[in-house]
Every structure is written in structure tokens, then in C-alpha cells.
Amino acid sequence: MKHLILLIASAICIISCTPSNTATQSRSNELRFKDGKFKIAQFTDIHINPNDPRNESVAETLLAVLEKEQPNLVVMTGDIVTNQPADKGWQFIIDMMSKAGIPYAVTMGNHDPENMERDSIYNILSADPLFIGEKGPEDVSGCGNYVLPVLASDSDKTSALIYCMDSGDYSNVEAVKGYAWIKHNLIEWYREKSQHYTKLNGNQPLPALAFFHIATPEYRDINENTNMYGCNKEGSGVGAPDINSGFLTSCLEMGDVMGMFVGHDHDNDYIGQQNGIALAYGRVSGINAYGDMPRGARIIELTEGERRFTTWISTPTTTELTYFYPTGITLDDMAESNFLPARKTISTKQGVAYTYYEGAYKSIKDFPKAGKKVKQGTKSNFLITDSAKDHFAYDFNAAIDIPKKDVYIFHLTCDDGAQLYIDGKLVVDNGEGHSMSKTVSGKVALEKGQHDIRVIYYENYMGEGLKIDFETLTDAHQPLPDNMLYIVE
């Protein structure tokens, strides 16, 4: 009897001490920074038709991109298998990723559930050791809502977050036609997850990205105001819902999401920023999807410990549209032909020359004719002190000493309005009347040396202010210092 008990105890010990398959898979597929970087490949709109022999060429294209980029993770943002038999199509995806040997996540598109129930799709995927997603909570709209923590390079501390979300398919509200929107209970789920990870991180939001299929309405905003970089063949026809459920607002309040990455509109691959959050399309990945752009992926490379990433479009043969967040600088900005040459004459006396006006200034168009010149002089910087309470303007001129050849971002905050020029080129236009709550930015490529800088400013009434900051790819956001400004001689 004693011998039998010992055998049973030994068996229990062996079973309990042996790692389960799930634990082994979880450890082998953990997401972790390496050498300070973490790279993601976004595939979108693969549109697999299981009976189409061209699927093999789709796999060849995407596998070639993965071989070229060597990402740590693949995220597929919907419309992946769009024809019957869907189980065969999803097995094709599993087989393709098995060849790549890279962990992958999946979010639903509007067409995926037309061919197989969401639950059934995730049942198939969950059997694949490389799939690191999940169905998500049952009480939240959709399926495939989950967070992927990215661990630090030298510890098991979470260093970044990847939100995968189901943006739905079509409106279920009779009065609203078209595509669905991110539902309020999903936004609440996001807020709870964000608060959880922020608390674990000493109440500091972690750098995060969000992946889903259908664009939010803000994608139309950056489309229409040209705050975008990349292809916009869809024009004004961005396939976003007509209802704005406020996901971007929640991201701003939570403070973690740096960028959103979607698909759906195959002829768009642009990126831009709205309120400091990057809004990006992936590159269409499948042959059966409409559009004539070369198939490929959007690549996103996070930088450990920073709210910063670099992203570009990759095909088997090309790399294009490189964009640096948060500056918004692109490789096109850094083209040699864009750099403005430095002044040939050098000024040595620090300061800024100004002309001061008083008058009924109501807009930047009134400058300077709406007032009269009162005085001239010099200041240490672009200062509006020693002025009337209301109804005045300044014309500032100086030489700015640029310490290195680079693309510079200038941030102009003012009440009421101002414009900033470099070498006669309008770089920042914040001329509409408003309070100090509005900052407008602009970028310019400058050779090392001194350049002409001019700032015109007007004050109408009720408060006044002028603030100028700058940054580059390698220089942090900072106020423009006195020692960079010289009086033109």
C-alpha cells in the first residue's frame, strides 16, 4: 500500500512539474524588445479565396516581405479569408505562418464573418501554436479583443502594449447606413485595460498601438486637410462609419495609444496625425482585393522606453514612405534638394530685432496696415512684453543659428495669431484668432549655419501670448533658446 502511494505521489509530481504545452507555447511566443527595438508587420485585406490558385503567389509575396523584414510579430487587420470554404482559407493562413515561424495576431474585418462565425474562426486559430490572440471577453462587442504586452529587453516588465480590436462590420442602427463603429462597451474595455497597465507602471501610461479594420472618422479629417503622407487614391471616400463613437477621444484621455493601424480602404496607405495620435493605413496585401498598388505590408518599429516609432511600407522589392513618429518627419523631407542653404553673412550679436505696432488687429491679414508703428528695438527672444493690453502687433526678425544639418520642427503657440517664416518660406501658420490652447507645427530642412527667421504676431483682445518650440529627430521638444538667435547685421 505504501509502495502504491509513493508511485501515485511520484506520478503527480511528474505531471505537476512538467510544463504544459500552453505554458511552453506562451513562453516561446512571448513578445519582447531586442536591442531596444520591436518590429511589427501589418498585413491587411489579404482576401483569401480558398479555391483560387493565385493564393500561392500571395503567400510567396508575404513570406518574402517577412524574410526581408524579420519582424517580431505579424498583425493581420481583417478581411483575411473572404470566400468559402472558409475553414480551408484559414488553414492556408496557418500554413503560411508556419513557414514563416513568426507569432501572429488577427483582428476581424467586415467580410471575415460573412463566411464563418467569429467564434469558429478563433476556434481554428487557437489550435495554432503561433497564434497569440484570443476570442476576448464575451460581454464585449465582437470577437478578438485582446491586449498583447511587449516585455522589456532585459526583464519581464511590460514595456509596451498592442491592442487588437474588432471594429465590427455593418451598422445595426436603422437610421444609420454603412459601416459599423467601435462600440461603447469595447471602448470601455479598452479604458479598463489601459488603466490597469498604467497603474502597474507607476501610474505612467505605457507606449501603445491599436490595430483594427475599419478606420475611425478622424481618418477623413487628415485626408481632407492634407495632414497625411502616402497614397490617397480613395479620395474623400474613406470607408469610415458615419458615427463617431469616440475611440480617439478615449485614447487621448488614457494617454497610451500613439498610433492606430487599419485596413479596409485598399487604395489608401497614408499616415498622418490627429491631436498627436498617428492614424495609419496598412498596405493592401492580397491579390483578390481591389486596387493596383504593389502588395506588401506596413512595418512598425517601436523604440523601447520611448513614445516613438518608425514606420514604412515594404514589398518584396521596395521600401518606401518612411515616417518618424512623433515628429512627422519623413525620408522625403530629408531629400537633399529640400535643404535650405545657410546665410553667407554671419551675425555675432545675440538678440532679435522688432517693430511694434498698435491698432485694430482682428486677423493676420490686418498686419501691419491696421495699425501704426510705435517703436523699434531689440529683445533677447520673441517676447511680447512691454506692450499695450490689447490691439497690438509685432514684426520680429533675426538670424537663427542652426547647429547641424537636419529637418527641424517648429511649434508655434499664440494668442491671438502668428506666423513663422524661415528664409522667406512660411513654415508655421497659426494666424487665426484663438487662445493659447492651439499649437500649430511645421517642418523645414535646414543646412548648418545661420538662417533668416521672421515671426509676425498680432493681439486682438482678451489675453495674449507667444511661445516658440522646436525639435528634430534626435533633439527633444524644447523652447527656442536665446543663444540660437542673432541680430541681422
C-alpha positions in Angstrom: 0.0 0.0 0.0 2.8 2.3 1.0 4.5 1.5 -2.3 1.4 2.3 -4.3 1.0 5.7 -2.5 4.6 6.5 -3.4 4.0 5.6 -7.0 0.9 7.8 -7.2 2.8 10.7 -5.5 5.6 10.4 -7.9 3.2 10.4 -10.9 1.5 13.5 -9.5 4.9 15.2 -9.1 5.9 14.4 -12.6 2.7 15.7 -14.0 2.7 18.9 -11.9 6.4 19.7 -12.6 6.2 19.1 -16.3 5.4 22.4 -18.3 2.2 22.2 -20.1 2.0 22.8 -23.9 0.2 26.0 -23.2 2.9 27.3 -20.9 5.6 26.2 -23.3 3.9 27.9 -26.3 3.2 31.1 -24.2 6.9 31.3 -23.3 8.2 30.6 -26.8 5.8 33.2 -28.3 6.4 35.9 -25.8 6.8 39.4 -27.3 10.0 41.1 -26.2 12.1 44.1 -27.2 15.5 43.1 -28.6 18.4 45.6 -28.7 15.8 48.3 -27.9 13.6 47.6 -30.9 10.4 45.7 -31.6 9.2 45.3 -35.2 5.6 44.5 -36.3 4.5 43.6 -39.8 0.9 44.6 -40.6 -0.9 42.6 -43.2 -4.4 43.7 -44.2 -7.1 42.7 -46.7 -5.4 39.5 -47.8 -8.8 38.4 -49.2 -8.0 34.7 -49.5 -10.3 32.8 -51.9 -9.6 29.2 -50.9 -10.3 27.9 -54.5 -8.1 30.5 -56.2 -4.7 29.0 -57.4 -3.2 32.5 -57.1 -3.2 32.1 -53.3 0.3 30.6 -53.6 1.6 33.9 -55.1 0.0 35.8 -52.2 1.9 33.6 -49.8 5.1 34.0 -51.7 4.8 37.8 -51.6 4.0 38.0 -47.9 6.7 35.4 -46.9 9.2 37.4 -49.0 8.3 40.5 -47.0 8.7 38.6 -43.7 12.1 37.2 -44.8 13.2 40.7 -45.7 12.0 42.5 -42.6 12.3 39.8 -39.9 9.6 41.2 -37.7 8.9 40.0 -34.1 5.1 39.9 -34.7 2.6 39.9 -37.6 -0.8 41.6 -37.1 -3.5 40.8 -39.7 -6.1 43.6 -39.6 -9.1 42.0 -41.1 -10.7 40.8 -44.4 -8.3 37.8 -44.4 -10.5 35.0 -45.7 -13.3 36.3 -47.8 -14.7 33.3 -49.7 -16.0 29.7 -49.0 -14.9 27.2 -47.8 -13.5 29.5 -45.0 -12.0 26.7 -43.0 -9.8 25.9 -45.9 -8.8 29.5 -46.2 -7.9 29.8 -42.5 -5.8 26.7 -42.8 -4.0 28.3 -45.7 -3.2 31.3 -43.4 -2.0 28.9 -40.6 0.3 27.0 -43.1 1.7 30.3 -44.4 2.6 31.5 -40.9 4.0 28.1 -40.1 6.5 28.5 -42.9 7.4 32.0 -41.5 7.7 30.8 -37.9 6.6 34.2 -36.6 3.9 34.8 -33.9 0.8 36.4 -35.3 -2.4 38.1 -34.2 -5.7 38.6 -36.0 -8.4 41.1 -35.9 -11.8 40.8 -37.7 -12.8 42.6 -40.9 -16.3 43.2 -42.2 -16.0 40.3 -44.7 -14.5 37.6 -42.5 -17.7 36.9 -40.5 -19.7 36.7 -43.8 -18.1 33.3 -44.5 -17.6 31.9 -40.9 -18.8 32.8 -37.5 -16.3 34.8 -35.5 -16.2 32.2 -32.7 -15.5 29.5 -35.2 -12.6 31.5 -36.8 -10.9 31.9 -33.4 -11.5 28.2 -32.6 -9.5 27.3 -35.6 -6.7 29.9 -34.9 -6.5 28.9 -31.2 -5.2 25.5 -32.2 -2.1 27.0 -33.9 0.8 27.4 -31.5 2.0 30.6 -33.4 -1.3 32.4 -32.9 -1.1 34.6 -29.8 -4.5 36.2 -29.9 -7.8 35.1 -28.2 -11.6 35.5 -28.6 -11.7 38.1 -25.8 -14.4 38.7 -23.3 -17.9 37.5 -24.2 -19.6 40.6 -22.8 -17.8 42.9 -25.2 -18.9 43.6 -28.8 -17.2 41.5 -31.5 -14.6 38.9 -31.1 -10.8 39.0 -31.0 -10.4 41.9 -28.5 -7.2 41.4 -26.5 -4.0 43.1 -25.4 -0.5 41.9 -26.2 2.1 43.1 -23.7 5.6 43.6 -25.1 8.2 42.9 -22.5 11.4 44.8 -21.8 14.6 43.6 -23.4 16.2 42.8 -20.0 13.3 42.0 -17.7 9.8 40.6 -17.6 8.4 44.1 -17.1 5.8 45.2 -19.7 7.3 47.9 -21.8 4.7 48.5 -24.5 1.1 47.4 -25.4 -0.6 46.2 -28.6 -4.4 46.5 -28.6 -6.2 44.2 -31.1 -9.8 45.1 -31.5 -12.9 44.2 -33.5 -14.3 47.3 -35.3 -17.4 45.4 -36.4 -18.9 45.1 -39.9 -22.1 47.0 -40.7 -24.4 49.4 -38.8 -27.1 47.7 -36.8 -28.9 51.0 -36.3 -31.7 51.6 -38.8 -31.2 55.3 -39.1 -27.5 54.9 -39.9 -26.3 53.3 -43.1 -22.9 51.9 -43.9 -20.1 50.5 -41.8 -20.1 49.8 -38.1 -18.2 51.7 -35.4 -16.2 50.7 -32.4 -18.9 50.1 -29.8 -19.0 51.8 -26.4 -18.6 48.6 -24.4 -15.4 47.9 -26.4 -14.2 51.4 -25.7 -14.9 50.9 -22.0 -13.0 47.6 -22.2 -10.0 49.5 -23.7 -10.2 52.1 -20.9 -10.2 49.4 -18.2 -7.2 47.7 -19.8 -5.3 50.9 -20.2 -6.0 52.0 -16.6 -4.8 48.5 -15.4 -1.5 48.7 -17.2 -1.0 52.3 -16.3 -1.4 51.5 -12.6 1.1 48.7 -12.9 3.5 51.1 -14.5 3.6 53.5 -11.6 0.6 55.5 -13.0 2.5 56.3 -16.2 0.8 55.3 -19.5 2.8 52.7 -21.5 3.5 53.4 -25.2 0.8 51.5 -27.1 -0.5 50.8 -30.6 -4.1 49.9 -31.6 -4.9 47.6 -34.6 -8.4 47.1 -36.1 -10.0 47.0 -39.6 -12.3 49.9 -40.3 -11.0 53.5 -40.0 -12.4 55.9 -37.5 -14.0 59.1 -38.8 -10.8 61.1 -38.0 -9.1 59.4 -40.9 -11.3 61.6 -43.1 -10.1 64.7 -41.3 -6.4 64.1 -42.0 -7.4 63.1 -45.6 -9.2 66.4 -46.2 -6.8 68.7 -44.5 -3.8 67.1 -46.3 -2.1 66.1 -43.0 -1.1 62.8 -44.4 1.9 61.1 -46.1 1.3 58.3 -48.6 -1.3 57.2 -51.1 -4.8 58.5 -51.0 -6.5 57.0 -54.1 -9.8 56.7 -52.3 -10.1 60.5 -52.2 -12.9 61.6 -50.0 -14.4 58.1 -50.0 -12.8 56.9 -46.7 -14.8 53.9 -45.6 -15.2 55.0 -42.0 -18.6 54.9 -40.2 -20.8 57.9 -40.2 -21.0 57.7 -36.4 -18.0 58.8 -34.3 -18.2 56.7 -31.1 -15.2 58.5 -29.5 -12.4 55.9 -29.6 -9.7 58.5 -30.4 -11.0 60.7 -27.6 -10.6 57.9 -25.1 -7.1 57.2 -26.4 -6.2 60.9 -25.8 -7.7 60.7 -22.3 -5.9 57.5 -21.4 -2.6 58.8 -22.9 -1.2 55.4 -24.0 -2.0 54.9 -27.7 0.5 56.5 -30.1 -1.0 55.2 -33.3 -3.9 53.4 -34.9 -3.4 51.0 -37.8 -6.3 49.9 -40.1 -7.1 48.4 -43.5 -10.4 48.2 -45.3 -9.7 51.0 -47.9 -7.3 49.2 -50.3 -6.3 52.2 -52.2 -5.0 54.1 -49.2 -1.7 53.6 -47.4 -1.3 57.0 -45.9 -0.3 58.1 -42.3 -1.0 61.4 -40.6 -1.6 62.7 -37.1 -4.7 63.9 -35.3 -4.2 65.5 -31.9 -0.8 63.8 -31.7 -2.1 60.3 -32.5 -0.9 58.7 -35.7 -3.6 57.4 -38.0 -2.2 54.9 -40.5 -3.4 52.5 -43.2 -1.6 49.3 -43.9 -0.7 48.3 -47.5 -3.2 46.0 -49.1 -1.8 42.5 -49.0 -4.0 40.3 -51.2 -4.4 39.8 -54.9 -8.2 39.3 -54.7 -8.6 42.8 -53.1 -9.3 45.7 -55.4 -6.6 48.3 -56.1 -3.4 48.3 -58.2 -0.8 49.1 -55.5 2.1 46.6 -55.2 1.1 44.1 -52.4 3.0 44.1 -49.2 2.9 45.2 -45.6 3.2 48.2 -43.3 6.1 47.8 -40.9 6.2 49.5 -37.5 9.3 49.5 -35.4 8.9 50.6 -31.7 11.7 52.1 -29.7 12.0 50.7 -26.2 11.3 53.1 -23.3 10.1 55.9 -25.6 6.9 57.2 -27.2 8.5 56.8 -30.6 8.2 54.6 -33.6 9.3 54.4 -37.2 7.0 53.0 -39.9 7.3 52.3 -43.6 5.7 50.3 -46.4 7.5 47.1 -47.5 7.1 44.9 -50.6 9.4 42.1 -51.7 11.4 44.6 -53.8 10.8 48.1 -52.3 10.9 50.1 -49.1 9.0 53.4 -49.2 7.1 56.0 -47.3 9.3 56.0 -44.2 7.7 58.1 -41.4 9.0 59.0 -38.0 6.6 59.4 -35.1 6.0 61.8 -33.2 7.8 64.4 -35.3 6.1 63.5 -38.6 9.4 63.8 -40.4 9.6 61.6 -43.5 12.5 60.4 -45.7 11.1 62.7 -48.4 11.6 65.7 -46.1 15.3 64.7 -45.8 15.9 64.7 -49.5 19.0 66.7 -50.4 17.0 69.1 -52.6 14.8 70.2 -49.8 17.5 71.7 -47.6 17.7 75.5 -47.4 21.2 76.9 -47.6 22.6 78.9 -44.8 23.2 82.7 -45.0 26.6 83.7 -46.3 27.0 86.5 -43.8 27.4 85.7 -40.1 25.8 87.8 -37.3 27.6 87.8 -34.0 25.4 89.9 -31.7 22.7 87.9 -29.9 19.1 89.1 -29.9 16.0 89.7 -32.0 15.1 93.0 -33.8 11.4 94.0 -33.6 9.0 96.6 -34.9 6.0 97.2 -32.6 2.5 98.4 -33.8 -0.7 99.4 -32.2 -4.1 99.2 -33.9 -7.3 97.3 -34.5 -5.9 93.9 -35.4 -8.6 91.3 -35.9 -6.7 88.8 -38.2 -3.3 88.2 -39.6 -4.5 89.8 -42.8 -4.7 93.1 -41.0 -0.9 93.1 -40.4 0.6 95.7 -40.5 -1.8 98.1 -42.2 -4.5 98.1 -39.4 -2.2 99.9 -37.0 0.6 102.4 -36.8 4.3 101.8 -36.0 5.0 102.9 -32.4 8.7 101.8 -31.8 11.6 99.6 -32.8 14.3 97.9 -30.9 15.8 94.6 -29.8 14.8 91.8 -27.4 16.6 88.7 -26.3 13.9 86.5 -27.9 10.4 86.6 -29.4 8.9 88.4 -26.5 5.7 90.4 -26.4 6.3 92.1 -23.0 6.1 95.9 -22.6 3.1 96.1 -24.9 -0.4 97.5 -24.7 -3.1 95.4 -23.1 -4.9 94.7 -26.4 -4.8 95.6 -30.1 -1.1 95.5 -30.9 1.3 93.6 -33.2 5.0 92.7 -33.6 7.2 92.1 -36.6 10.3 90.1 -35.3 13.4 89.5 -37.4 16.6 87.6 -36.6 19.2 85.1 -37.7 18.7 81.7 -36.2 21.9 79.6 -35.8 21.2 76.0 -36.8 23.8 73.7 -35.1 23.5 70.8 -37.5 22.0 69.9 -40.9 18.6 68.4 -40.1 14.9 68.6 -40.5 13.5 71.0 -37.9 10.0 71.0 -36.5 8.8 74.4 -35.2 5.8 74.6 -32.8 4.0 77.9 -32.6 1.6 78.6 -29.8 -0.1 82.0 -29.6 -3.0 84.2 -28.6 -4.3 85.6 -30.9 -2.4 84.8 -34.1 1.1 84.4 -35.5 3.2 83.1 -38.5 6.8 81.9 -38.6 9.0 82.2 -41.7 12.4 80.7 -42.4 14.5 82.2 -45.2 11.3 83.8 -46.5 9.3 80.5 -46.5 6.2 80.2 -44.5 6.8 77.3 -42.1 4.1 77.6 -39.5 0.7 79.4 -40.0 -1.1 79.9 -36.7 -2.7 83.1 -37.8 -6.4 82.6 -37.0 -7.5 84.3 -33.8 -7.7 81.9 -30.8 -6.4 81.3 -27.3 -3.1 79.7 -26.2 -4.7 76.3 -26.4 -3.9 76.0 -30.1 -0.4 75.0 -31.3 0.4 74.6 -35.0 3.6 73.0 -36.2 5.7 73.0 -39.4 8.9 71.4 -40.6 11.7 72.6 -42.7 15.1 71.1 -43.8 18.0 73.4 -43.0 21.7 73.3 -43.7 24.0 74.0 -40.7 24.6 77.7 -40.2 22.6 80.9 -39.8 19.2 81.4 -41.5 16.7 84.3 -41.6 13.8 83.8 -39.2 10.8 86.1 -39.1 7.7 86.0 -36.8 4.7 88.2 -37.2 2.2 88.4 -34.3 -1.0 90.2 -33.5 -3.2 90.6 -30.4 -6.8 91.5 -30.7 -8.2 91.3 -27.1 -8.7 89.2 -24.0 -5.3 87.7 -23.3 -2.0 87.5 -25.2 0.8 85.0 -25.6 3.6 83.8 -27.9 5.6 80.6 -27.5 8.0 79.0 -30.0 9.5 75.5 -29.5 11.4 73.2 -31.8 12.6 69.6 -32.2 14.4 67.3 -34.6 14.6 63.5 -35.0 17.3 63.4 -32.3 16.7 66.6 -30.3 13.8 66.6 -27.8 11.0 69.1 -28.0 12.3 72.3 -26.3 11.8 76.1 -26.2 13.7 78.1 -28.8 16.7 79.4 -26.7 18.2 82.9 -26.7 21.6 81.7 -27.7 20.3 80.5 -31.1 19.1 84.0 -32.1 21.2 86.8 -33.6 20.5 90.3 -34.8 20.9 90.5 -38.5 23.8 92.8 -39.4 
